[in-house]
């Protein structure tokens, strides 16, 4: 009974985190109603999740703390710049005129946006990245659609329930996304907010393109984005090790070295 109770509590707290990620403004009373428990139970869950570093309290509720995202956007932006620029250029080369693209934000995404800011290709870009949208919008060849939501001013993107609902209204030819790791088990991400966004983009797109530097090969982090058989294209600055490359081939993933 104790084991069953512990599992029930763990499942409820996992669901609680998912609800907060989808709707950052959700209140304790609404969580209690959704999970069919008392407000006091939700408060105890909050205390436990705050103690474990997964939540940070705020008035009326809490916000999820991204796991593993230690460096700021500015700090990450200065790392491996030549490699990431090469990846962005290769991605631009592979895009076709007339495509509708869902673009997840990030440091490499911003480099791709700088490439696309000068492109002659006529594209529709749907993104939740504020920096990326502002970079793209001055090119008359591009239709730029910015998803709404709660704004993370440090990371420069919109997130939450409004964002995923908005993205789910569109269909795209290609999802261009980024991740913290790719291994034989699949593609994974540290920031749970980003995970929900990317999963929605993948669900709404016919094909997917992962842009990732080779430092993240054979790395698995907390949030699974997709398995390799759900992936179409990988672009990186260097070749993966033999085992990962073999799994790409087995799953019909087309690998491009920038």
ABEGO torsion letter per residue (X at the ends): XAAAAAAAAAAAAAAAAAAAAABAABBAAAAAAAAGBBAAAAAAAAAAAAAAGABBBBBGBBBBBBBGBABBAAAAAABGAAAAAAAAAAAAAABBBGBBBBBBBEAAAAAAAAAAAABABBBBBBBABAAAAAAAAABAABBBBBBBEBBBAAAGBBBEAAAAAAAAABBBABBBBBBABBBAAEBBBABAAAAAAAAAAAAABABBBBBBBAAABGBBBABBABBAAABABBBBABBBBAAAAAAAAAAGBBBBBX
